[in-house]
């Protein structure tokens, strides 16, 4: 039985130290994804590998990152967010060390796709859980500041990589990044849990209880005549049922009975897939379709990154003050991404491109910040870890299916404009499904509040006299 305790959330205090620690973890670990090409593409070319190999390594990395959601719920419940985040940082560092000594392609697949991807998959939800437990009304601002650390890392890490590549070569640069990722372990030490130490929830203890019950039940089994065809005993079936039930509890699979939760995780996975695909094709669109030179391409990409970082810091302050629901902010960000895609695909004017780069950077931050926050607002605290894990699994499935479909559309049509329109279709689908649902729930909540206020206002004389006597 899970132990439930009431606790006072400080909504700040030591929580800001955790935010700073998470920002450091994101800066030195999550930003590694943005320097993959800078670190490894040159070495892959030296091995005479093509672009397909680089794409395979990055796709497998994304697959490992998201499918770590299978384990993240039970891991956080059993070992606490601090230990899971530290383990993730160690895996990232170990994976980069393996890559520094790589001599064949499969070495990169094991090191970068396997260890780095799985490690990053452990870091993101565990650090969010640590922040989530310390904040209520300021939760959006806390998450925004912590994610801004990843944005700052994306700005500075390319220069760090360039310095080590020029002065120390490929192996020195990768080992330097492995050393930097270890600073995340130091940051993870500050992720002190808010839950009292006397309250523990350990899946291993539940598993041991099941085994003990099985041992006790075996002592009461009577000897039966030998049969030629063995049949499963009732005890075995009961044990399997208990184990399956415990597995469902550990992964919080009962969340899948909720259609609204399905809508949330699938919608966010579609937006995530469209964002990943846009990051891949945006530089090529600017270069080949808009006919911009390399300097202007870099400028537009910097504009997107700069707007993203600034809004990660400022947007939560506005939405928290207005008390806007996280899912509504995510929906508005999705609508902004849709509008930006459509205008960007229909124009090659430099002014329009820069303006849409700003808009896309701003609205992208709204979806990134409110991704996990939307799940935290929908799930109970004891189901949050499982909800984050199931969301990651849905992203992994949709990236490997719908993401590949977007790539096929780009290659088949031989047009980056059509690829942008295909991304817009995914975003439009999310807007069309979410908008009426959110509006219906809003109206239902309004009616509930109205009826509740009317019950409070209009009381019978007997109720009024009893209240006055009380």
ABEGO torsion letter per residue (X at the ends): XBBBBBBBBAGEEAAAAAAAAAAAAAAAAAAAAAAAAAAAAAAAAAAGBBAAAAAAAAAAAAAAAAAAAAAAAAAAAAAEAAAAAAAAAAAAAAAAAAAAABABAAAAAAAAAAAAAAAAAAAAAAAAAAAAAABBAAAAAAAAAAAAAAAAAAAAAAAAAAAAAAAAEAAAAAAAAAAAAAAAAAAAAABBBABBAABBBBAAAAAAAAAAAAAAAAAABBBBBBBABBBBBAAAAAAAAAAAAAAAAAAGAAAAABAAAAAAAAAAAAAAAAAAAAAAAAAAAAAAAAGBBAAAAAAAAAAAAAAAAAAAAAAAAAAAAAGBBAAAAAAAAAAAAAAAAAAAAABABAAAAAAAAAAAAAAAAAAAAAAAAAAAAABBAAAAAAAAAAAAAAAAAAAAAAAAAAAAAAAAAGBAAAAAAAAAAAAAAAAAAAAAAAAAAAAAAAAAAAAAAAAAABBBAAAAAAAAAX
